[in-house]
Amino acid sequence: MRAALLHHVHQLADDDLPAYLYDLPGLRRHAGAIRAALPQRVELLYATKANSDPRLLQALAEHVNGFEVASGGEIRHIRGLLPDAPIAFGGPGKTPAELVQALDAGAERLHIESEHELRTLTTVLGDRTADVLLRVNVPVAIRSVALAMGGGPSPFGLDPSQLDRCLHIIAADGRIRLHGLHAHLANGLDARAHLALVDQVMGWADRWAHHRGITLSEVDIGGGMGVDYAHPRDVFDWPTFGIGLRRTLERHPDLTLRIEPGRSVTAYCGWYVTEVLDIKFSRGEAFAVLRGGTHHLRTPAAKQHNQPFEVIPDDSWHQPWTRPEARDEPVTLVGQLCTPKDVLARRARVDRLRVGDRIAFAMAGAYAWNISHHDFLMHPHPTFHHVDDADTPIAGACAFQTA
């Protein structure tokens, strides 16, 4: 861990812990490098659901083409922060009120998930128009992925057999303009696997459009770019992905591709910092009890992995008894919750860990605080700190080298 991060962590008072630290300069570098790796005809939207922290969204605004939102709350949030930012409204189960809200907010695209949702849209349009993409569960094989959103039975998107009825509805209603298809099918893909899936999706979309005499102007391939928590420095290969998408676009000179990454954009630029409250041994195994837990950082529980971390020693000790510690052995890091599922890292080897030492969990910038069950046991919420250019920047694996 670099000195800049250590400095900021040491400046945190005990009452500040647990704390989230966000590296805004690192985030800007990372987002800028992603944008530079992509062809011009690839529009980059950030999936707001990954982390809706206002300062992060404002830092991303200069590097993305817009924001993907999936609820009325996210629409209000983005519009309150960035009144003119393009938004695309996706996600299943849109209510009539949310569709009206999206229209009133000037949503650039609506991602239609079902025939019923499309018919509902026709009832709330009034004298307005809507630009839509039809989300389709493309019939392709999806294997060995962290999370499958399609390719089999799924609550997401339309089966191909239902698309023709949607085309008839759109043709009969002059207020709705079809721009193309949306096909987010899987999460956790590396660049080559993602490109292979894009080729399958585009092949199917080409055949479907040709048979119906439709010219597709847009295809949204969603997000799903892999983030490897076991190997934090193995960042998604954006340059290779950009080269592959450039080849796809060469075969489709009039097509715009859209992507909607979330986790792969912000995960690396967040840290969850806490302290060791107790170290105990049970049946020969060491456990470190930390302030906070998975009610603040749900990611390791949700994904069943060890959250990467670093130990930040604190040499102050003012008690008359021997300081509890673990040395050169595996330790399970747990939180304060009254459940055995409150585990942040299981049997992770440490050189030395003592009560009072601090722990900085890396890769906590996406699907972390915002998906956690904040008020279980009513512990205090963490504090939030944003390190910007005016401050000492935090170092992290937030950028990759481009050729």
N, C-alpha and C positions, 0 to 999 in steps of 0.2 A: 504494500500500500504506500502511495506516495505521501510526501511530507504535507502537501496542501490539505489532503483529506484528514490526515492525523491532526493537523492543527485545528481544523474546524471541529472535529469530534471532541478534542480536548477542551475546546471553548464551551461546550455544552454543559450546563449545570445539571446536577442530578435531577432537579425538578423538571428539566426539559425532556428527560428520558421516559419512555422510548421516543425516538425522533425519526422523522423521515427527512433525509437530505436529498435535494434534487440539484443536479449539475446542469445548469442551463447552458453555459458555453459548450459543454460536451454534447448536449442534446442538439444544439444548433449545428455543430460540426457534423454530427452523425446524420441528421436529416439532410443537410446540404450535400453530403457525400452520396446519400441515396438518390437524391434528385439528380445529381450530376451523372450517376451511373445509368439512369433511365433514358430511353429515347424521348424526344420531344413529344411524340404523339402518345405517350403513356401519361395519363393523368394520375397524380398521386393524391389520394384522399387519406386522411388519418382517421382511424376508427376510434371515435371518442370514448367508447366503452372501455378501452384499455386503460386509460387514465385521463380523467376529466379535470385534473388540477388546472386552475385558471392560468397560472404563470407558465406551465408547460404548453398549454394550448396557444397562448400568445407568442411563445418562442417558436412554435412550429408554424405559425401562420405565414411567415415569410418564405417558407420552403415547400409548402403543400398547395395543391390546387383547390382544396376544400376539405370538408369534414363529413364523415359518414356518421349519422346519428340513428338511434334505434328506439327513441321514445319521445314523448312530448316534453319530458323533463330535460332531455339532452338538447332538444330544439331550443327551449327557453334559455338553457345554459349558454349555448353557442351564440345565440342572437344577443344575449346580454353582454357577452364579452367582445364579440366580433360581428357587429351588425351587418356588414357587407360580405362576409365570407360565404362562398357557395356551400350548400349543404345537400346531401343526398340522404333521403329518409328510407331506411331499410328495416328489416326485422319482421318476424311473424306477429300476428295478433294486433295489427293496428286498429285502433278504435275509430269510429267516425269523427269524434272530437279531435283526435290526433291528426287525422287526414286534413281536417279543416285547419288545424294549427300549422301544419306543414305548408299548406297552400298560402295561408296568410303570411307565413314567414318567408315566402318566396323560394321554397325548396327547388333546387335546380332539377333534381330527379326524384321520382318516387319508384322504389323497387317493389313491384307488385308480387305478392307471395301466393295468391290463389285467385280463382275465378270469383269467389265471393268477395274478396277484397277489392277486386276490380269493379264489380257491380256496386259495391258500397261507395267507391270513389265517384261513380256516375251520379249518385244521389246527393253528394255534397258539393259538387263542382259549381253549381249555379252557372253564372256567365263567365267563369274562369276557364283556363286551359291547364292541362297537366302534361308534363313530359315524363314518360315512364320507361323503365326497363322491366321485362318480365323475368323474374328469377325462376330458373329451371333446374330441376334435379336431373342433370345430364346422365344418361345411362352409360357410365364408364366404370371400369373396375378401379377400386381404390383399396390399396393394401398397405399395411404397415405404416399407419399414420397415427399421430398422437390423438387426433379427434376427427372423426368423419362426420361431415355435415350433409353429405349426399352420396350418390352412387348406389344406394339401397333405400329401403323404407325410411322416410325422414319427415319430420314436421316442417322442413324448410323447403320452400319453392314448389313449383308445379311439376307434376309428371308430364312428360312430353305429350301424352295423349290429350292433355287438357289445354294445350296451347292454342289449338284451332278455335275452340270456343271463345278464348280470349281475343283472338284476332277478329272474330265476328263482332264481338262487343265493341272493340275499338273502331272497327270500320263503320259501325252504325252510329257512333257517337263522335261527331266532329271536334269535340273539345279535347280529346286525348290523342297525344302524339307518341307513337312507339318509336323509340330510338334504337332498341336492341335488346340484348339479353344480359342477365346477371347469373353467374355460376360460381359461387363460393362453395367448394365441395369438401375441403379438408384443411386441417391445421397441422403444424409441425413438420412441414416439408423442407428439405434442403433445396438448393437452387436447381439442381438437375432434375430432381423428382418433380418439382413445381413446373418446370418447363415441359416435362413429359406430359403432365396433366393438362397444361395449357394447350399442347398440340392435340390431345384427345378432345378437349372441349371445342377448340376451333374447328377441328374436322367435323364433329357432329353439327356444330352451328352452321357451317358452310353447307352441308348437305340439307339440313332442315330449311334454311333460307332459300336455297336453290329450288327445292321442290315446291315451295309456296310462292315463288316469284318475289321474294322480299330482299331488299338490300339493307344489310345491317350497317349502321353507321357507328355503333358502339358495342363493345362487349366488356363487361365488368367481371374480372376473374377473382375478385375478392382479395382476401389476405391469406393468412395461414403460413407465412414465412417462418421457418423454424427458429426457435431459441433453445440452445442447449445449456440447461442449468448445471449439468455435470461438467461441462467444459466451457466456462464463460468466455474464453477467448475465441472460440469457434463461432464467429459471427456469420450470419447468412451471407452468402457470396453474391452481393448485389451487382458487382461488375459482370459476372457470368450471367446472371439473370437478365441484366439489361441487354447484353449481346444477344441472348436467345430471343428476347422480345423484339429486338430490332429485326431479326430474321423473320419472325412471324409477321411483323408489319410490312416487310418487303413483299410478302405474298398477298397483302391486303392494303393496297395503296390508299384507299379511302376510309380506312377503319381507324377509330380511336379506341385504345385499350385503357381501361381503368383498373387500378389496384387500390386496396383498402387495408394496408397493414396497420396494426396497432402495437402488439407486444414487441415485434422486432424493431420498432422505432424507439420506444421509450424505456424498455426493460432495463437497459444497461446503465441508465443515467440516474437511477434511484438507489438509495441506501436506507436500510432500516437499522438504526443504532439503538442498542439497549445495554443493560448491564447484568452481570451474574449476581443473583440474590442468594443462591445457596448451591452447594455441591454435596451430593449424597451418594451413597453406594448401596445397591440392592442386589443381593445374590451375585455379588462379584462384578456387577456392572455399574459404571459411573453415570450419573445424571446431573446436569447443570440446569437449575431452575432460573429462568430469566424473567426480568420485568417485561410485561407485555405478553405476546404470544400470537397464536394464529387468529385471534379476534382482531388483530392489527394487520397481520401479514398472512393471509390465508393461502397464498400460492403453494407452499409445500404440501399443505393438507389437500388442496384441490387437485394437484398434479402428482401427489405421492412421490415426491423427490426430496432430497436434501437441499435446502437452500444454501448456496455458497456463502461462506463467511470468512472473516478474518478476526483474530483476537487482538485487541488493543490493550496491552497491559496497563494496569494502574497500580503503582507501587505504594500508594498510601494505605496504611492499615493502622488503626488506632485502638483496636480492641485488645483486652488482656489475654484472650484465648488464641490458640493456634489457628491461623487462617486456613479454612478448608480449600483443598486444591486437588486437581487431577494432573498426573504427569505421564507423558508419553503413552497414552492409552486412548481407546475409543470412548467418546462421551456422547450421550444423547442429550440434545439441547431441547428443553421443553419450556412452555410458558406457564402462566399462573392459573390457567383454567382448570376446573375440576372435571377433567376428562382425559383419558389416556391418549386421545387423538390430538391433543395439543402439542404436536411435535414439529419443530422447525428443522432439525437435522438429526438423523438416527445413526448412532455408533460412528461418529466422525472422529478421526484420530486428531489429537491435539498434542503439542509438545508440553505445554503447561497452561492450565486454566485455573484461575483462582476466584473466589468470591470478591466482588468489587471490580474485576476486569470488565472491560466493555467489549461488546461483540458488534461488528458491522456486517450486516447481511447485504450482500451485493445483489444486483439484478432485481431490485425491488421497485422498479419504475413502471410496472404494468400489471394489471390484475392482482393488485396487492391490497392496499388500504380500501380501494373502492369496491372490492367484492367480499370484504370481511364482515363478520357478524359483530359489529362494533360494540354493542351494548350488552353482550352476554357477560354476566357477573358485574357489570357496571364499573369496570376499571376505568381510570382516566384515559381519554383519547391521547394519542401521540401528538407531539408538536411537529410543525412543518417548517422547514428552512430551505430557502432557495439561494444557491450560490450563483451570483451573476458576475459579469465582467468587472463590475466595480469592486467586487470582493475578490478574495483569493479563490480561484477556480478549483473545484474538486477534480482530481484525476480519476479516470475510469476507462473501461474498454468501450468507449462510446463512439469510436470512429474506426474505420478500416482503411487499409491502404488500397488505392486504386492504381491500376496500371498506367 
